[in-house]
């Protein structure tokens, strides 16, 4: 093989090999540093695009999870208040019904019973007014209370079209008191609403006994309506809880899917790093040897 002073083929080959090894080494070091096999679009355009979209979807799912938490707290507040209004033997509509039945007894002091009834009426209104979370109150509705309320429940995307799922609640189904007196407890039926029942002036007369029967029927209907509203919110609570668990699981699933697309196998990369470092050292030595060939030409002229 001829020797050339101007063209050192061996050195050129060794240099090319060293450049290739150095490039692979840089790629491996980047994967180890970032933990990702695909960290930019130039690494793998298709996988990078999918991973970017899925990360955006996961951010939206995280927002849905936060919204579900807010929705759960709101529903729980209203549900707790409705349950308290239904009450038991110590208060609420259940106690009110019992007092009205007691008032049917001939000769009983209905003025004293009315004192208890008044306290229950005030307690129920106070409970409804207190059922506020983040400025939202469905039980004591005002003129600015919306007719419906949407609770964000899910997020999905087919192609480029995002879809937001929601649970729509009709506020009138839960309103105990309204600014127009059309709630479950302040709607007038006959001569009074549940909120304004007053038996202090009633006697044992047949007409007054009929009035008491009407009040008892009215309170019984209110118990059924409030219990139905509480049951409906209870079902919504369960749905939100199920959705919350699903969204959290889905976020984890998407994270795993993205990881399978773009994450680096650190075991493989560490092994590859050691191999490339060895190749780099050998490449440097090979280039050094090839460069010495041109030095040997000088000995021919001594």
Secondary structure, 3 states (H helix, E strand, C coil): CCCCCCCCHHHHHHHHHHHHHHHHHHHHHHHHHHCECCCCCCCCHHHHHHHHHHHHHHHHHHHHHHHHHHHHHHHHHHHHHHHHHHCECCEHHHHHHHHHHHCCCCCCCHHHHHHHHHHHHHHHHHHHHHCCECCECCCECCCCCCCEEEEEEEEEEECCEEEEEEEEEEHHHCCCECCCCCCCCCCCECCECHHHCCCCCCCCCHHHHHHHHHHHHHHHHHHHHHHHHHHHHHHHHHHHHHHHHHHHHHHHHHHHHHHHHHECCHHHHHHHHHHHHHHHHHHHHHHHHHHHHHHHHHHHHC
